[in-house]
Structures are given as structure tokens and as C-alpha cells.
Amino acid sequence: MPSALFLSVVLALQSTPGDSIAHIILRLESARRAAHLNSDAAQLDSILADDFVDVGANGARRSKQQNVEDTRGHVIRWTRLTVQNEQVQVFDSTAAVVTGEQEGAGTYAGQPFSRRVRYLRVYLKRGGHWRNVAAQNALISP
């Protein structure tokens, strides 16, 4: 009987690889938010790919280095990040896209901001590690 239970667990795990990838990506998204809230540049650096590109809600294009340095230098300080409707679409064993809505507040270069955006982030698995390679935000009008 125990071997039948073990076999059913193994089969269930093998039949849902997309679900396990989705959970990995959701954990990375959570770690990304925590890195922003805690101004943890090292954590952010570990999540973003070296060739990461970010298109902000204002249309500005930013690199990994700009994001990490702004976090390290406290140019940006997040005080609130909440997520709604977050979904992961797994394309294969090496590609996934996250979409959702985010409400955030903080300061940028000492100026307060508050915004609600719809976001899209692309994750790729390279060299055995998942990294965020691209992100785009679009403002949601009140």
C-alpha cells in the first residue's frame, strides 16, 4: 500500500511540470517584491538577468544595473507593494510570463509617488537558473 501511494505522488508530480514552474516563478516574484520593499539590491541582482530590460509606466527603458543601483543607493524606496490578479503562463521548461496588477507607493529621488499598474514580466531559465529578463508596466487610470 505505501508503494502505491508513493507511485501516485510521483505520477502527480511528473504530470504537472507547469505547475511547479509556476510556483517557482511566483516565489521569485514574491522575492522581487521583498527586495524592493527591503531595499535589498543583492537580492534584486540575483533575480534580474544581466541583460534585463525594464520599460516603465512612463516609457523609460532601464537596465538591470540602473535598477540595482537605484535600489542600492536608495534613489527608489518602496513603502507599499500589493499585487492582484497575478498569473503565470508557462510556455515550456525554460520560459514563463507573469502578468498582474500592482499598487505601489514610495519615493523616487526624494519625491513621493503612488501608482497602480498592470505589469508583464518575462522569465527564462538559463544555466539551470530562472531569471527575470524583461518587464513592462502600464499605468491603470483611476
C-alpha positions as semicolon CSV with decimal commas, in nm:
position;residue;x (nm);y (nm);z (nm)
1;M;0,000;0,000;0,000
2;P;0,274;0,259;0,080
3;S;0,434;0,194;-0,260
4;A;0,102;0,267;-0,436
5;L;0,080;0,600;-0,252
6;F;0,440;0,680;-0,344
7;L;0,373;0,594;-0,709
8;S;0,064;0,817;-0,722
9;V;0,261;1,109;-0,574
10;V;0,543;1,059;-0,825
11;L;0,297;1,042;-1,116
12;A;0,118;1,355;-0,996
13;L;0,446;1,545;-0,974
14;Q;0,553;1,430;-1,319
15;S;0,222;1,523;-1,478
16;T;0,225;1,887;-1,364
17;P;0,564;2,034;-1,455
18;G;0,399;2,364;-1,550
19;D;0,252;2,396;-1,203
20;S;0,589;2,353;-1,036
21;I;0,744;2,610;-1,270
22;A;0,456;2,847;-1,195
23;H;0,525;2,810;-0,823
24;I;0,896;2,882;-0,877
25;I;0,810;3,197;-1,073
26;L;0,559;3,312;-0,810
27;R;0,825;3,266;-0,540
28;L;1,067;3,475;-0,748
29;E;0,803;3,745;-0,788
30;S;0,749;3,747;-0,412
31;A;1,126;3,769;-0,355
32;R;1,144;4,053;-0,609
33;R;0,879;4,250;-0,418
34;A;1,055;4,180;-0,087
35;A;1,384;4,300;-0,238
36;H;1,217;4,627;-0,339
37;L;1,047;4,676;-0,003
38;N;1,367;4,598;0,189
39;S;1,598;4,792;-0,047
40;D;1,789;4,466;-0,093
41;A;1,999;4,531;-0,402
42;A;2,182;4,197;-0,373
43;Q;1,851;4,006;-0,378
44;L;1,729;4,208;-0,676
45;D;2,061;4,149;-0,852
46;S;2,018;3,772;-0,812
47;I;1,669;3,776;-0,969
48;L;1,736;4,001;-1,269
49;A;1,926;3,868;-1,570
50;D;2,237;4,060;-1,674
51;D;2,060;4,158;-1,998
52;F;1,737;4,254;-1,817
53;V;1,540;4,539;-1,972
54;D;1,258;4,727;-1,800
55;V;1,011;4,956;-1,974
56;G;0,849;5,166;-1,703
57;A;0,500;5,308;-1,691
58;N;0,645;5,640;-1,811
59;G;0,803;5,474;-2,116
60;A;1,161;5,493;-1,985
61;R;1,389;5,200;-2,063
62;R;1,608;5,084;-1,775
63;S;1,874;4,815;-1,738
64;K;1,948;4,572;-1,457
65;Q;2,236;4,794;-1,348
66;Q;2,012;5,100;-1,323
67;N;1,750;4,910;-1,120
68;V;2,005;4,758;-0,884
69;E;2,199;5,083;-0,835
70;D;1,881;5,285;-0,772
71;T;1,789;5,029;-0,507
72;R;2,138;5,019;-0,355
73;G;2,164;5,399;-0,347
74;H;1,810;5,441;-0,209
75;V;1,714;5,652;-0,510
76;I;1,395;5,447;-0,508
77;R;1,234;5,341;-0,183
78;W;0,919;5,134;-0,191
79;T;0,690;5,155;0,111
80;R;0,400;4,955;-0,029
81;L;0,365;4,689;-0,300
82;T;0,046;4,488;-0,324
83;V;-0,045;4,253;-0,606
84;Q;-0,376;4,140;-0,750
85;N;-0,469;3,901;-1,030
86;E;-0,117;3,763;-1,062
87;Q;-0,100;3,481;-1,316
88;V;0,185;3,278;-1,462
89;Q;0,178;3,138;-1,812
90;V;0,438;2,867;-1,863
91;F;0,544;2,822;-2,226
92;D;0,791;2,537;-2,184
93;S;1,053;2,424;-1,936
94;T;1,256;2,743;-1,993
95;A;1,009;3,029;-2,048
96;A;0,731;3,187;-1,843
97;V;0,541;3,515;-1,833
98;V;0,383;3,676;-1,528
99;T;0,102;3,929;-1,551
100;G;-0,086;4,109;-1,281
101;E;-0,182;4,438;-1,125
102;Q;0,027;4,615;-0,865
103;E;-0,041;4,907;-0,635
104;G;0,270;5,070;-0,505
105;A;0,394;5,374;-0,321
106;G;0,727;5,513;-0,213
107;T;0,975;5,781;-0,309
108;Y;1,191;5,829;-0,616
109;A;1,477;6,078;-0,585
110;G;1,307;6,205;-0,270
111;Q;0,973;6,269;-0,440
112;P;0,671;6,067;-0,324
113;F;0,480;5,857;-0,573
114;S;0,180;5,629;-0,573
115;R;0,059;5,432;-0,869
116;R;-0,142;5,139;-0,991
117;V;-0,001;4,945;-1,285
118;R;-0,066;4,639;-1,492
119;Y;0,261;4,452;-1,540
120;L;0,417;4,184;-1,755
121;R;0,744;4,012;-1,668
122;V;0,931;3,752;-1,872
123;Y;1,137;3,481;-1,702
124;L;1,382;3,248;-1,876
125;K;1,569;2,953;-1,736
126;R;1,935;2,978;-1,830
127;G;2,216;2,765;-1,696
128;G;1,972;2,595;-1,461
129;H;1,851;2,922;-1,303
130;W;1,535;3,124;-1,358
131;R;1,597;3,495;-1,416
132;N;1,372;3,790;-1,494
133;V;1,483;3,909;-1,841
134;A;1,219;4,171;-1,922
135;A;0,949;4,378;-1,754
136;Q;0,691;4,631;-1,866
137;N;0,442;4,838;-1,667
138;A;0,137;5,030;-1,786
139;L;-0,046;5,280;-1,567
140;I;-0,406;5,196;-1,480
141;S;-0,618;5,508;-1,479
142;P;-0,822;5,571;-1,163
